[in-house]
Amino acid sequence: MRTTTGVDPGQHGGGQPDARESAVQTSADGASSEGFAVPGFDAVVRLVSRSLNVPLVALVLHGGTAYWFANGSALPPHGSRVLHPLYMDAARSLEPLVVLDTQADDRFKDVTPAPGASSGPVRFFASEPVCSLTGQQIGALCVMDLAPRVELSEHELTSLRDAASLIGAGVVLRSYLGRTDPITQLPHRYAFFDDLRRHFQDAAPLAWVIAIDVAPVQRFNAFIRAMGHAYADELMRAVAQRTLAWLPPDTRLYQVGASRFAAVLPDRHVEADTTRLDDLVARLREPFDCLGIPLTIQPGVGLLKIGENELRGGDPLRLVMNASYAAQHSVRGWAVYDRQQDELQRQEFFLVTELAAALTDRTELDLHYQPRVDLDSGRCVALEALARWHHPTLGLIPPSRFIALAERAGLMRSLTQWVLEHGVAQLAAWRRKGHDIKLSFNVSSTDLGADLVNRVQQVAERHKVGLDSLELEFTENTLMEHSATTRRHLTAIRQLGAGIAIDDFGTGYSNLSALRQMPATSLKIDQSFVRGMGTSRHDEAIVRSVADLARSMGFRVVVEGVETDHLYDSVLAMACDEAQGFHIARPLPPADVLPWLTTHQGMPSRRVV
């Protein structure tokens, strides 16, 4: 249904709102006319048009907004069309009005043609009050014709009254759906914004908005999958009851999302005593008994201090959601909105979109390659492929940032495929030039599935590279988290001939029982321990003992983070097989790898020592 806004006080008096205000007037039942849509209104219009044989129908709300129909179809908006006082009188009168011939009625002498009535003025007019179920008037249903009538039969009058009643019920239904959550019976998002505006209209200088997230989205969906919607509904009602008991008197609670509540707090309530927020979190962390089944939730309470100028054109719910999201992942359970954190998250959202484009653009992403040397011979035996993103405006985006973004946004599979395709193609070119080296890739936990085996095999076959020249690196946490499923997939990869490396060893679970069952070929000791070897005896002892243990279990030991000649000499004296780090070479762009391989004379080795 389309809208045509209303009246001009300068022309007709009566203190009516102007056209800009009339689009957001509130009905007697509290329903905003902005984006107005009465359920079933189109059907009612068609019925009354046929019953009374009239081409023009209008619903005029008492706030000044009119919705026009011609021949049963909604008319497009007509801008700031001025409504004649007669329409407004009808919209505010509890009495029906019937004018059989407008030319005989002085009230119609200056009425302009109605929308859609291009062939002449309205000659017949009738209106019936539209009221809510409680009898409060909402407006009037008006019917018009370009020809006069001799009479309006009782049957036609009844049809007009019935149509007005149906529209009144529809307006109430719209108000109910638009302002009240059917599960908790709390007012929801539209009512929240209306009341927040009213808060500032009462000359309040600022407002504290609080948001309560019941649980992270994935966990809330898990409740529904496991227990059903009835359980989730009961949980929301229970959370609402506890929150209402905590709120100051005369403070309304709103349901503003499927699993989120909000309220506008008195200033003093937040600034005077923040321990009250600790109390709210403690209450919400107590188990809930829903339908006889106890449940502990993971609530997040967010706070936002907002002024009236920030409300105009802004979205306070988005801002306070940012805080409640952060609170869900904090020990305290509540957080105040942080503008810098918000900007960072917004930037990350846009970066995700641009990363998706970069994966198909082929100009922003590239691979750098860091050499690994064999400590027995001192020569380069492998290269690790490392993704780089050169953003056109932000410059170089660190891998730690964009890889985490890719994992959260579901882009990791595409990124891994891009790295596989480009890395293996480059390896094939180097091997054709006589360089017998291997290539290792970092693989995310989100990629560790059954299809990874086929993807690696297909890429290797496409570029005619033996699978024994490839190594897939998984973090220690990834390998230890998945147990039997992980081992099955890794075993399939090993059967193809590709190597498997346990990356960043020592920073995760370090589960030795699981480690001995993993079909890995290499273990990479995390650089954080290696870098500390020069100053910490404990770090040196960790590296030495892990290397001894790994080698005794049959793993090839790779040491990361070798950045000085002293560290290099230290790992030479340990049970390590390969070394990698800035002392050997920094990650190289593709164009620099061949010259480096050609000129590299080898590192000091055990055979020389």
N, C-alpha and C positions, 0 to 999 in steps of 0.2 A: 504494500500500500504506500502511496506517495503522499507527501504533505504539501499543503499550501499555507503559509503562515499569514497571520492575522490582522490586527487592527492598529489604527493610528490615532492616539489620543489627541493629536493636534487638529484632526479634522472633525472628530465626532465627540470629543469630550468623554466624560464618564470615567476618567482615570484608568483607561485600559492600558495594558502593557504594549510596548512597541513591538515591531516585527521581530527584532532580535531576541527579545525576552519571551515572546509567545511560543517560540520553538522549544523552550525548556520549562514551561509552566507545569505545575503539579496539580493533578486532579484531586477531587475530594477524598479519594481513596489513597492518595499519595503516589499515584503512578505518573511518572514523568512522561510528557508527550514527545520528548525527543526520541526519534527512532520508533515512533508509535506503530503498533501492530496489534489490532484486536483479533484474537483467534476466531476464525470463521467469518470475519466481517465481509469479505468479498461475497461469500455465499448468501449472507443476509441481504446485501445490497441487491443481488440478482433477484432474490425472492420478492422483495418489496417493489422492485421496478416492474416485475411482471404482474404482481397482484394489483397494483394501483395504476399500471400502464403509464408510468412516468419515465422520462428519459434522464432526469437529473436527480441525483441523491447526494446529500452532504451530511457529514457528521461534524458538528460545530461544538468544540469543547468550551467550557466556560472560561478557560484561560485565554481564548482568542485564536486557537488553532483550528483550521478547517481542512477536512479531507473530502475531496470532490470526486464524484463518479459520473460518467456519462455513458448511458446505454450499457450499464453493468461493468464498465471498465474504469480502472483508476486513471485519473488525469495526471499528467506530469506536474511538477512544482511550477508555480507561477510567480515566484519571487515574493516581494512584499505587497501582494494584492491587499487592498483595503476592504475590510468587511463592513457592510452597511450596519448601522445600529440595530436594524430589524433582526438580523441573524443573531446578534449578541443578546438582544432582548429574549429571543426564543431560547437561546442556550442557557439563560438564567431564570427562565420562568418555569414554574411547576405546572402551568396550565398549557394544554395543547392549543395550537393556533391553526385555523383553516381560513384561507382567503381564496374564494372561488374565482374571483376576477380582480387582479391587482390594479387594473385601471380604474376600478370603482373605489379603491382604498387609498387615501391620501398618504398613508405611511410608505407606499411603494412608488411615489411619484418620481423620486430621484435614485431609484435602485438601478445600478448598472447591470448589463447582461451577466449572467452567471458564467463561470468557466465552462466551455464546451457549447454554450448557447450562442453561436455566432449569427444565427438568423434573426434574432430579435430578443426583446426583453422577456423576463419571466411573467406569465399571465396567471398561473396557478401556483399557490404556495400552501404547504401544510407542514406543521412541525409537531413532534411529540417528545416530551422530556425523556432524557436518558438518565437513569438513576442507578446507584449501586444497590447491593442487596439490603443495605441498611437504610435505604431511602434518601441518601445524600445525592443531590443532583450533580451529574458529571457534565452534561451538555444537552444537545438536542439533535434528534434525527430529522432532517429537513428533506422534503420531496418537492419537486418543481416540474412544471410543464410549460411549454410555450403557448399552449392554448388554454383558454378559460374552461372552467367546469360549471355544470349546472348544479351538481350536488356531489357529496362524498358519502357513499353508502355506509351503512353500519358495518358491513363485511369489510369494506376498505379501511374504515377506522380501526377495526379490530386487528387487521393485518399490520397497520402502522404501529399500533401499541405493542403487538407481539414482537415486531422487528426491533423496536426500541428496547424492549425487555431483554431480548437476546444480546443486543449490543452492550447493554449494561452489564450483563453477566460476563460477557467477553472482556470488558474493560476491567472488571474485578479479577478475572482470571489472569489477565495480563499483569495487573498490579501484584497479584500473588506470586506469579512466576518471576516477575521482574525484581521483586524486593524481598522475598521470603524463601529460605531454603526448605524444601519439603521434608527433609529428614530431621533436622534439628529445630525447625520452626524459628530459626534466627533470621533477622533481616540480613540480606547479603549485599553484594558489591555495590549495586546501584544506590541502595539506602546508605551505605557507608559514605559514598562520595557526597550524596545530598546532605547528610548530617555534618560532614566535615566542612562543607561550604557554609552551612548554617553556623557552625562553630565560629568561623571567622566573621560572619555577618554580625555576630553578637559582640564584635569589637575585641575578640581575643587576639593578642599579638602573635601567638604561636600555638602549636599543638604538638603533643607527644603522641605519636602513633605507635602502637605495639602490634606485632604479628606473632602468632603462635603456629609453627609448623608441627603437625602431629608426628610425622615421621618422614624420612627421605622418600621420594617418589617410588623408587624401586622397592623399598621395604613395604610401603603402604600397598602397592600392587601385589606384593607377595602375600600380605594379609588376605586380600580378596581371593587370590588364586587358591590359597590353602583353606580358608574358612568360609568364603562366600561374601556377597554384598551385605547380607543381613548382619553379619558379624561386624563388618566395617562400619555400617550405619550405627550400630549400637556403640561401637568404640567412639565415634564422633560425638554422639550424644553424651557419653560419659565424660569425655574431655571437655565438652562445652560446660557441663555442670560444675566440674572442678574449677574451670577458669572463671565462671560467673561467681562462684563463691569467693574467689580471690579478688575480683575487681572491686574498686571503690563503689559505694552506693550511687545509684542513678547513672552508672556508666553502662552503655549498651555494648553488647558483644555481637559481632557480625561474622557470618561465614562467608569468606571471600574467595574460597577455592575448595576443591574436592577434599583437601586435608589441611586447610588453613583457616584460622580465625584472625580477626583484627578488632581493635578497639581504639578509641581516642581517649587518652588519659588526662586527668588534670595535671598541670605543670608540677605542682608540689609533690604529686604522688611519685614521680620518678626522681626528681632532683634532690628531694629531702632524704631519701633512704633507699639506696639501691639494694639493701639486703632483702627488700620486699621481692625483688626479682629472683633472688636466690630461693626464696620461699616458694615462688610460683614454679620454678624448675623442679624443686624437690617434690612438690605435690604431683607434678605431671610425671615424674620418674617413678612414683609409686605404682606397683602393678594395678592394672585394671581388670575387673572381673566382668567379662562380656559373655552373656549367655552361658554362664557357668564355667568359662574357660579363662584362666588368667593370662595376661599379656603385659609385657613391659615395652613401652615405646621409646623412641629416641627423639624427644622434642627439641625444638630450637625456638628461642624467643628473641625476636629482633625489635630494636627500638629506633625510631627516627624522630628527630626534632625538625619541624617544618614551619615555615612562615607562610603567610597568605600569598606573598608574591611568588613563592616556589610552587604553590598549588596551581597557579594559572599556567596551563600548558604542560604541567608536569604530571608524573604518575607516582604518587607517594607509595602506593602498594608495591610497585616494582622496586623502589628503593628499600623499603623495609623488608621485603622478601630477600634482598641481598644480605641483609643483616641476619635474618632468621636462618638462612641457608648456612652462613658462616657459623652461627651458634650451634647448629646440629653437630658440627665437627669439632666443637670445643669442649673442654672439660667442664667449664662453668655452665654451659648450656644457654647463655644469653649473650648478646652482643649489640653494640650500638653501631648504627650505619657508619661505614668508613668510605668516604668519597673516593679516596685513592684506590682502595680495593675494588670498588664498583667500576671505576674507569678501566682498571686492569682487566676485569672480567668482560667488560663491553669490548675492549680491544681484542681480547682472546676470541670472542664470538665472531668478530669480523675476520680475524686471522684464520679461523677454521674455514670460512667461506673462501678466502683467498688461497688457502692451502689446497683445497679441493680443485680450484682452478689451476694452481701451479702443477698439480700432478698430471694435467693434460697439456699444459702450456709448453713444457720442455725447454724453457729458457731460464726459469728462476731456480730450479732444483739442479744440483749436480752432486757428484760423488768425489770425495777425497779419499786417498789411500795411504794408510800408515804401515810401514814395513815392520815385519817381525823377523828377527835373526836367530839362527840356530847357534847355541852357545858352544857346541862342539866344533863347528866349522867356521863360525863368524859370518857366514853369508846369509843373505835374505832368502827365506824359504816360503814366506807368506805375506800377504797384504790384507789389512782389514778395511773393508769398505765402510765409509762414514758419510752419511747424508749431510748435505749443506743446503740451506735455503737463503738465497740472496733476494730479499724483499725489495721491490722497486723504490719504496719510500722509507722503509724502516731499516734498510741495510741488512746485515747478516743477522738472522734469527738463530739463537743458540739451539742446537739439537735437543738439549734437555727440555726446552720449552715447546718446540713444535712437535716433537714426538709424543710428549704428554698430551698435547692438544689432539693429535691424531688418534690416540687411544681413546680419549673421552668422547670424541665425535664420531667414532666408528670408521675412521679413515685409515686405520693401521693396515688393514689388508691391502688396500690400494697402494699405500706407501711401500710396504714390503715387496709387493709385486714390481713396483717401479725400480726399487733397488736391485732386485734379482735380475730383471731384464737388462738394466744398464750395466750392472757390475759384471755379469757373466759375459755379455757382449764384449766388454773391455778386456776381460781376462782372455777370451778367445783370441783377440787381436795380439795381445802380448805373447801368448804361447805360440802363435804362428811366427813370431819373430825370434823364437828360440829360448824364451825365458820360462824355465820349468818352476813355476811358483804356484802356490795355492791362494785361494781367496776365501776370506771369512766374512760372514754377514751377521749382524745383530737381528734377532727375531723376537718379536713381542709375544707375551703370553697369550694375547688375543689371536695370534696366528697359529698357535700350537694345536692344530686340529687335523682331522684325517685328510683334508684336501691339501694340506701343506706338502705332503709326500708327492702327490701328483703334480703340483705346481713346480716344485724343484726339479722333478724329473723332466717335465715338458720344457722348461727353460733350458736345461742342460742339453737336451736333445736338439732343440731348435738352433743352438749356437755351437753344436758339435764339441762340447766340452765334457770330459769325463767327470762323473760324479765324485770320484776320489780326489779331485782337485778342489772340491768345495767343502767348507766347514760352516755349520750353523751355530751361532752363539746364543745361548739362553742364559738369563740371569739365574743365580742360585735359587732365588725365591720362586721363579717360574717352575723350575724343575721339581722343587720340593713340595709345591702346593698341590699338584695334580696326581701324584702317586701312580696307581695302576694304569689309568688312562694315559698319563704322560709317557710312561714306560712303553706302552704299546705303540704309540706314534713314533717315539724315538727309535724303537727297535726297527720299525719299518724304514726309517731314514737311514739307519746304519746298514740295513740289508741292501740298500741301493749302493752303498759304498761311500756316502758322504760322511764327513767327520762331524762330531758334536762336541762343543766346548761349553763348560760350565763357567759363565762369566761372573765377575765381581765376587768371587768366592771369599767368604769370611765376613760379609756384610749382612747376610740374611740368616736363615735358620741354622745353617751348618749342621744339618741332621745327618750324622755319619751312617746311621742305619739305612736311611733312604739313599744316601750317596753310593753305598756299595752295590745297590741294585740298579743304578742308572747306567744305561748303555752308552756312556759318554767316552770320548777318546782323549779329551784335553781338559785341564783345569786351569783357569786363569786367576791368579792371586790378585786381589783388588789392589789398585794403586795407592789407596789411602794407607795401607800398611807398608808398602814399599818405600814411599816418600818419607815415612817416619823412621826408616832404618838408620839414617845418619845421626839422629838425635835421641832415639828411644831404643833401649835394649829390649824392651818388651816387644816392640814391633819387629825387631830383627829376629827375636826368638819365635814369634808367630809365623813369620815368613819361612824360616828355616824348618820349623816343625811341620807346617802344612805341606811344604815341598817334599819333605821326607815321607809323610803319610801318603800324599797323592801318588808319588812315584811307586811306593810299595804296593798301592792298590791298582797299579797298571795304567795310570793316567799320564799323559804328556803334560809337563808343568810349564806354563807360560807366565812370566812375571810382567805385569803392567807398571807403568809409571817410572821407568828407569830414566831419570832426567840428568844424572851426573855421572862422570866417570867413576866416582867413588861407589855409587850404587851399582854400576855395571860390574865393577870388580868384586863387589860383595856377592852378587847373585852368581857370578862365575864359580864362586867357592861353595855354592849350595847345590842341592839336588834338583836343579832347574834345567829345562831343556831349551826354552826360548825366552827372549826378552823383547820388550816393546816399550818405546818411550821417546821423549824429545831428544835424549842424548844420542839415540840412533838416528831418528829422523822424525820430523813433524809430519802430520797428514799432508800429503802432496796432491795437487790437482792432477788430473789425468795427463796433461801435457808434460808434467815434470817427472812422471814415474819412469819412463824409459831412459831419459838421461841419467837419472839417479841410479837405476839398475846397471846401466852401462859403466858408469864411473865409480860405483861403489867398490872399494877395495876389500871390504870385509871388516868386521869388528874383531878385536882380540878374542881368541878362543882358547878352550882348554887344551887343544892340541899344541898350541904355541907356548902356553904357560908352563 
